[in-house]
Amino acid sequence: MGKKDVVSKIYLGAADRIADLLNNELFEGVSAVAASDIIELDSEAASILKDEDNIVNVRVVAKDLVRKVRFGIQVMLFAIEEQSDINYAMPLKVLNGDAALYDKQWKGIRREHKRKKDLSGAEYLSGFGREDRLVPVLSVVLYFGEQEWDGPLCLKEMMDLSAFPEEVREKIADYPVHLIDVRRYPHAERFRTDLKLVFGFLQRASEPEELAEFIEENTKEFSSLTEDAYDMIASMSKTWELKELKKDIGQEDYNMCKAIDMMMQEREERGEARGIKLGEERGEARGIRLGEARGIETDRNIFRLYIQGYKQSEIAETLKISLERVKDFLGEEATI
């Protein structure tokens, strides 16, 4: 498991965030599920194939996260699959994972009946009684990628059914994927936990001005992030310098505003005003200084135009300021 996977598993595994995600996605932000309703479970399920008495194949299917969720006296299994890249076999991956969780339940029920010796006939052969019931599984794919998802969202989209009669196509079983596209999620403002900050940051990662405004609007929250929230933002946005600065800005509460300011100050001192690298694959320097003082607005505009490819003379002309003012801010390494 890679570092990014570990970071996301730790962050998304918190009960209050899972409850927040469920409430937002299923109940339009209404608090129908509490953190106390979330119970941690083993996310692995093993499938064993036997030839008579010999084991010939063992397959372990693992979800990224699995939790039991209580709804009064009823329970369901809620599974999360985290994706940083598009997976064009996602419906099959979700189907296999869900099937493994149902199979694990059935094996447990069958084992209990064998212990009790309380089944006979067809029930005995099934290992499942007439009154037995499986716990439902709901799987969600959390997609963090920058590119818009263009992969299949159901099993049938992985098939070519064009030559089959409609009567055949409609009888073929389908399996949908419940996808949450983090960077394009339309209801992030309804979150009540720091999911709002993570989703909001990533949604604005490629728009420096919007990101600056979002952080300033939520200065209090960004100034006291938990460590796992800080790591999640730094990892998913690939802002590696924020990781390196983490030790300098907190031990319990992590001040991302301060970390970004420190990063920008170090870059300016090195004459490398290039911005925060927020693109996952494009390597585009996009970013602006996020200081609170209003007197740095001109510096922000100089920096914004510079990373967009404007020459020094063009920046001066656009902002109606002297060329010396632009050179002084950008440093000696920049050229006209």
Number of C-alpha atoms within 10 A of each C-alpha: 5 6 9 16 17 13 20 20 18 15 20 21 18 14 19 19 20 24 22 26 22 21 20 21 17 12 13 14 18 14 13 15 22 18 14 11 18 23 14 14 12 10 16 16 19 13 13 10 12 10 8 7 7 8 10 10 10 11 11 11 17 18 21 19 21 23 21 17 23 16 13 8 5 9 15 15 21 20 22 21 20 19 17 15 13 17 15 15 15 22 24 18 17 25 18 15 24 22 15 21 25 18 16 16 16 19 14 13 18 20 14 14 17 13 9 9 10 11 17 11 7 11 14 15 11 13 19 20 17 9 5 9 11 13 14 14 18 15 22 17 20 16 23 23 20 23 14 13 18 9 14 19 18 19 20 16 16 15 9 8 13 8 8 10 9 10 8 10 14 10 8 10 8 13 14 17 19 15 16 17 20 20 21 19 13 12 14 21 14 17 20 18 14 18 20 15 23 20 23 22 22 22 22 18 24 21 15 20 18 16 20 21 13 16 19 16 11 13 15 12 18 22 18 18 20 19 16 17 22 24 22 22 22 24 18 22 23 18 19 14 15 21 15 12 16 19 11 12 18 18 11 10 15 24 23 24 24 19 23 22 16 20 18 22 15 13 15 16 10 11 15 16 25 19 22 25 19 25 16 17 10 8 9 16 18 21 26 25 25 22 18 13 7 7 9 13 13 15 15 17 16 24 23 21 17 22 17 11 10 16 16 22 16 16 22 19 12 13 13 9 14 13 15 12 14 24 18 10 16 21 15 10 10 16 10 11
